[in-house]
Amino acid sequence: MFAIPLVGLRNIEPRPPLWLRIASASGFAVTLLYVVLSIFPIIDVASWFSFATKISGVVIGLNLVGLAVYLNAARRRAR
């Protein structure tokens, strides 16, 4: 979502305005920071590895569910 104004619209004229590219870069940075802080806790936990594994598993699992929903919808549209 944030990459479209930054990378995906390079070959079109006029280029996206500077304010939109700055807002997209800021949104991407905040999202990346959120993901990193979600995986690696900023408080004391019994096991960092266990915590990171559980959170990463949920994130990866939900992304796989989203991919399955998308592929299922694409297959239905093709029929």
C-alpha positions as CSV (number, residue, x, y, z in Angstrom):
1,M,0.0,0.0,0.0
2,F,2.8,2.4,0.9
3,A,5.0,1.3,-1.9
4,I,2.7,2.3,-4.8
5,P,3.5,6.0,-4.7
6,L,7.2,5.3,-4.0
7,V,8.0,2.5,-6.4
8,G,4.9,1.4,-8.4
9,L,4.3,4.7,-10.1
10,R,7.8,5.4,-11.5
11,N,6.9,5.2,-15.2
12,I,3.9,7.5,-15.2
13,E,3.8,11.3,-15.7
14,P,3.3,13.3,-13.7
15,R,5.0,11.7,-10.8
16,P,3.1,11.5,-7.5
17,P,3.5,14.8,-5.5
18,L,6.3,15.1,-3.0
19,W,3.9,15.3,-0.1
20,L,2.4,11.9,-1.1
21,R,5.8,10.2,-1.3
22,I,6.8,11.6,2.1
23,A,3.5,10.4,3.7
24,S,4.0,7.0,2.1
25,A,7.6,6.7,3.3
26,S,6.4,7.7,6.8
27,G,3.6,5.2,6.8
28,F,5.9,2.4,5.7
29,A,8.4,3.3,8.4
30,V,5.7,3.3,11.1
31,T,4.4,-0.1,9.9
32,L,7.9,-1.6,9.8
33,L,8.6,-0.3,13.3
34,Y,5.3,-1.7,14.6
35,V,6.1,-5.2,13.1
36,V,9.6,-5.2,14.6
37,L,8.4,-4.1,18.0
38,S,5.6,-6.7,17.9
39,I,8.0,-9.5,17.3
40,F,10.7,-8.4,19.7
41,P,9.2,-7.4,23.1
42,I,10.2,-4.2,24.7
43,I,9.4,-5.6,28.2
44,D,10.9,-8.5,30.1
45,V,9.5,-11.9,29.1
46,A,10.4,-15.4,30.1
47,S,11.8,-16.3,26.7
48,W,12.4,-13.9,23.8
49,F,12.7,-16.8,21.4
50,S,9.4,-18.3,22.4
51,F,7.6,-14.9,22.3
52,A,9.1,-14.1,18.8
53,T,8.2,-17.5,17.5
54,K,4.6,-17.3,18.6
55,I,4.0,-13.8,17.3
56,S,5.8,-14.6,14.0
57,G,3.7,-17.7,13.6
58,V,0.5,-15.7,14.0
59,V,1.7,-13.1,11.5
60,I,2.8,-15.7,8.9
61,G,-0.4,-17.8,9.5
62,L,-2.7,-14.8,8.9
63,N,-0.8,-13.9,5.8
64,L,-1.2,-17.4,4.5
65,V,-5.0,-17.2,5.3
66,G,-5.2,-13.9,3.4
67,L,-3.3,-15.5,0.4
68,A,-5.7,-18.5,0.4
69,V,-8.7,-16.1,0.4
70,Y,-7.2,-14.1,-2.4
71,L,-6.4,-17.2,-4.5
72,N,-9.9,-18.7,-3.9
73,A,-11.5,-15.5,-5.0
74,A,-9.3,-15.3,-8.1
75,R,-10.2,-18.9,-9.0
76,R,-13.9,-18.2,-8.6
77,R,-13.6,-15.1,-10.9
78,A,-11.9,-17.2,-13.5
79,R,-14.9,-19.6,-13.7
